[in-house]
Amino acid sequence: MKPQEILPRVWWVGALHPDMRIFDDLFPTANGTSYNSYLLKTAQPTLIDTVKGKFGDQLIANLESQIKLTELKYIVANHAEPDHSGSLGKLLERAPNATVLGSKPVGIFLKELLNRDFPFRAVADGETLDIGGMTLAFVVVPFLHWPDTIFTYAPELKAAFTCDALGAHYCPKGELWADCNQDYRADQKLYYDCLIRLYNEHVRKALDKVKDVPIEAALPSHGPLLRGECLARTIARYQEWSAAPKKGAKKLVGVVYLSSHGNTARMAEAVADGVRSAGAEAELCHWSEKSEEEIVSLYERADALVFGTPTINRDVPPPMWRTMALLSASALPTKRVAGVFGSFGWSGEAAKLVESRLAGIGYKLPLESVRVRFTPTEADLAKCRELGAGLAGNLG
């Protein structure tokens, strides 16, 4: 796609990647993505973000069709990740008079990514810069989705360059604006869940920080550009998706389990009974009967978690590993309490492996795991009830 003037003196000079199907070798992207880079054609020409390294030549060609690269004054790095900065080194070689602007962490990260010195100036939260007929205001919004992230706002245009926030891995079809494309809510939601959801608390803070700022256009780093109803809908979705989990009157313990032959399921029921006997709520979650969205919701709502797993081939069964992997994409509570139980036949390594995983991501394991060989006896089930009651008692 050729450069386009999307707002007065604001030119899209990025790159489209319609055939991408896995982003960062991690996340599925059924509809590709875009790398949005914006040139502000003012008296001091300024670029907002660059593009992924493989598209660096395209970015440079797009820029050279608009300005002489020696005239480029500033390059604003809203975020340092390589899909934003991968072509920065090549661009700086062609634009020797440009100074990179960004948060203090951006400067640190970029230096380690490029492994070279370059002109850099850190900007502070609320700082403004006159770039010759247009003002830029910098808003620090850490953990959307890296600790270095900022928004850049152009008040004269009521336009916000929002980095990864409000974006999507969806390659625009013909036109850049979202209202000229089909509804891509599913792509937007998957993008949010993969990149942003972990930082829901920071999303709420950022939305509150800019709630009184007049924004008529949001220009993210990936996906269609937002205005009008599309912008309003996306902000409303972020408010919905980032909302704090609703808590009941009682403490909640989530009992998440996999049961090949029913033995671990019996133990799960006993753990839940123990939780309830101690005055807390228990929610049973059999992984094969729940969606990933439901499992993540439980992780975020629960005051404690208990994982039940059999041992298969001296390991945790792959479905339980995948279920536990969802912890890394969940906005977990600061205070983390967990327990482990499970049945086994030949050996019994799974419980210890789950314990290690939970401890590694900050969970306190106040009680000894309950491990049962083959079918649990009444004495074994009593230990499971003790585990549930003990965890509930640790919640205060």
N, C-alpha and C positions, 0 to 999 in steps of 0.2 A: 504494500500500500504506500502511495506517495504521501509526502507531508501534507497536512491539512490544517487550515486555520480554524480552530474549534471555538475560540472566543477572540475578541479583539486583541491582537498582538500575541496571542497564545497559539503556538503551532504544535501539533502532534508530530513527532519525528521518530517514533518508535518502530517496533517490528512485530509482525504477526507470526504465530507459530501454530497453524491450524492442525497439523498432523501430530502434535505431541500427544502421547497417550499416558505417559507416566512422568509426573513432575518431580524433580530432584531424586529420581529413582525410588520414590516413596509412595506418591499419591496418584490414584487414577484420574485422568482428565479426558473424559469422553469427547469433549469438544475443543481440545487444544487450549491455547492461551494467547495472550498478547503481552508484550513488554512495552509499557507506555512510558515514553520519554517526552518531555515538554520543553519547547524552546520559547522563551519570552523575548520577543523582538523589541527591546527597549534601547535607550541610549547606552546602557551597560548590559549587553545581551547575556541572558542567564539560562542555564539548562537545569531542569528539575529531573534528576535521576538519569542514569544511562540504561543500557540493556544488557542482556546476557551476552557473554563473550563471543559466542559463535555468530551473533548478529552485529558485532562491532563495526564491520565494514559498511553495513547497511545504515547504521546510525550516522556514521561519518559522512556517507554520501548524502543522506537526508539533510544533515546540517549544512554541508557545503552548498546545497542548492538554495540555502536561505541566507547564509552569512559567510564571511571569511572566518575560518577557525581561529586566526590570530586575534580576532575581535572579541572572542568569547571571554567574558569577564568573570563569571561565576558558574560553578557547577554545584547545585544543592544536592547533597546526598541525604535523602530522608531516611535511609537505611542502608547498611553495608553489605547485606547478603549478595552473593555473586550474581543472582538473577537481576539485581539492580545495578551492580557495580562491575560486572565482569568485563565490560569494555572500557572502563574508566582509564586504565593504564594506557591503552592504545590512543584514547582520545587526548589524554594529557600530553602525549608526544606531539600531537598535531596542533594542540591549543596551549602553547607555552605560557600565555599570559593569564590563564584561568586559575582562580583560587577555588578550592573545594570548601564548601560550607556544610556544617552538620553539627550534631551533638558531640560532646566530648568523647563518648564511647565510639561514635562513628569514626572519629579520627584515629583512635587506637586500633579499631578493627581493620580499617582500610589499610593502615600502614603494614599490618601483619598479613593482609591478603595480597597486597601488591609487593611487599618486601622491598620497598624503596621509599625515599622521602619525596614529598610533593608539597606544594603550597596549600596549607590548610588553616582554616579559622573556625574555632568552635563558636557556636551561637547559643545563647541562653534562652530559656523559656520566656516568651513575651517580647523578645528582642525584635526590632524592626530594622529594615534595610531599604533605602531608596535606591532603586536600580535604574533611575533615570525615567521619570514619568510613571512609575509603578512602584508600589510599596509591597514588600514581603514581610509578613509577620510569622515568627517561628513558634510553634507550640510543641512542647515536649510531651510525648505520650508513650512512656516506656512500656515495653512488653505488648506492643501491637505490631508485630509479635516478637520482636527482639528488644533487649534493653536499650538499644540505641535509637529507637524510632522517634521521628518528629513528623508533624504535619507542617506544611507551608501554606500560608493563607495570603491571598491577594485581595485586600479589602475593596479596591476600586472595582474589581470584577465580581466580588462576592463569590470567589472561587477558592476551593480548598484542594490542595494536592495531598491526598490522604494515604499515600504509600500503600501498604497491604490492606489496610482497613477499607471496607466497603467494596473490595474488589472480588474477583472470581477468576478461576481458570476456565475461561470461555472466550474463544476467539471471535471477535465481532465479524458478522457476515456482511460485508459491503460498506456499512456505515458504522461509525465509532460509538454513537450515542445509544444507550440502552433502549430508548423508546423506538429506535429504528430496527431493533432485533427482536427475536422471539423471546418469550419469557424463559429465563434461565435460572429460576429459583433453585432447582435441584443442584445445579453447579455451584451456585452461591452458597448453599447450605453445606455441601461437601467441603468446599474451600474453608468455610468458617470452622467446621468441626475439625478439620485436619490442622489448621494453622492458628486459629484464634481462640477457640473455645477454652483451651487450657487457661487463658488469661481473662476469663469473664469479669473478674473483679476490676481489672484494669480497663476493660471495655466500658464498664459502667462509669468509671472515673473519667474516662476520656469524653464520653457522651455528655456527662454533666459539665465538664470543663468548657465545651464548645456550644452548650445548649442555647446561649444567648447571642452567638455569633451568626450574623445573617449569611447563610450559605445557599446560593442558587445553583451552584455546580460543584460536584465532587469528582475529582479527577484521580482515580486510583492508579496503582502501578500495574495492575493486571485486569483484563476484562473490559467490558463496555464502560463508557463515561456516563455519569448520572446527572440528571436534571429533572425538574418538575415532579410528576407523580412517581417516576422511577426512583428518584432520590428519596422522596418521602417514604415510599414503601421499604426501601433498603434500610433506612434509619429505623423504621418501625420493627423490621425483622431483627436488627441488631439489639434493639431494646428487649424484644421477646426472647431471643436466643441467649442473651447475657444475663437475664433476670436471675436474681439470687434464688437458690432452691427454697421451696416452701417447706417450713418445718412444722411438724405437729406438736401437740402439747407434751408428748412423751419422747424420750430418746429413741432413735431408730437404729437397729442392727440389721444389716443386710447379710443374708446367708446365701452365698453364691457357690453352686456346686455342680459337679459332673459325676454321673454314676453309671458305670458300665453295666452292672448287674443288680443294682438296687440297694447294695449294702451302704454305700456312701449316702444315698438318699435317705435311708432310715436314720443314719447319724445326723443328717441335716435337720430332719424333723425334730429329733431330740434336742439339738442345739437350740432350735427356735423355741421349743417348749421351755427350755431353761431361761432364755432371754425374757420370755413373757412372765415366767414365775418371779423374776426380779423386778417386774414393773415397767419394763421397756417394751417397745414394739419390735416385732421381728417380721422381716419380709423375705420370703423364700424366693430364690432366683435360680431356676434350673436353666443352665446356659442355652440348651437346645430349644427351649420354649420361649426364649426372649430375643428380641432384636438387639443389635448393638446400641441403638439409641436408648432402649429401656435399661440396659445394663449400665451405661454411662450415667443415666439419670439416677439410678440407685446409688452408684458410687458417690455422686455429688450430694445426694440427700442424706445419706447414712452418717450416723455419728460414729459407727464402728462397722467393720466388715469381718466376716468369717468365711474362709475359703475351704471347701471340701473337695478333695480329689483322690481318686485311686492312683495307684502306681501302675503304669503300663510300660513294659520294656525298660524298667529301671529309671523311668523318667515321668515327668508330668505329661499327661496326654496333650497333644498339640492343640485341641480345642480350648483346654483350660489355659494354656500359655497365651493363646490369642485373646481369650477373655480377660486375662490379667494385663495384657498389653494395652487394653483400653484405659487402664489407670493413667497411662502417660498422656492421654488425650482428654483427661477429665479435670475439671476445676475442683480439686480435692480440698477438704478442710485443712486448716493449719494443724490442728490437733488430730493425729492419726493413730487409731487403735485398731488392732486386728488380731485374729486368731486363725488357727489351721486345724483341720481334722481330715481323716480319710482312711479308707480301707486298702488293703493290699493282699497279695497272695504270696509270691515268692520272696520279695524283698521289702521295699517300703520307702524308697528314696524320695518320693514326691513331696511329702510333707516338709522335709528339711529344705528342699529346693524352693518351695513356695515361701517358707520362712525367710530364706535368704533374699529372695526377690522383694518381699515386703519391707524387710529391714533396709534394703538398699535404696528405697524411695521414701524413707522417713517414717515408716510405721513402727509403733511401739507394740511389742508382743508380750503382754504382761503374764500370760498363762501358757503352760506347757501344752503343746499340740496333743491331740488324741489320735492315736494310730491303732487300727484294729486289723488283725489278720483274718481274712475271709469274712464270715458272718458275725456281726456284733452281738455279744451276749447282753443280758439285762444289765450286767455290771458295766459293760462298755457304754451302753446307752446312758447309764447314770453319769458316767464321766463326761459324756457329751452335754448333758443337761447342766452339769457343773461348769463346763466351759462357757456355755451361753450365759448362765447366771453371773459368772465371774466377770465376763466382758461387760455385761450391762452394769455391774457394780462399779466398774472402772470408769464409767462415764460421768460420775458425779451427779 
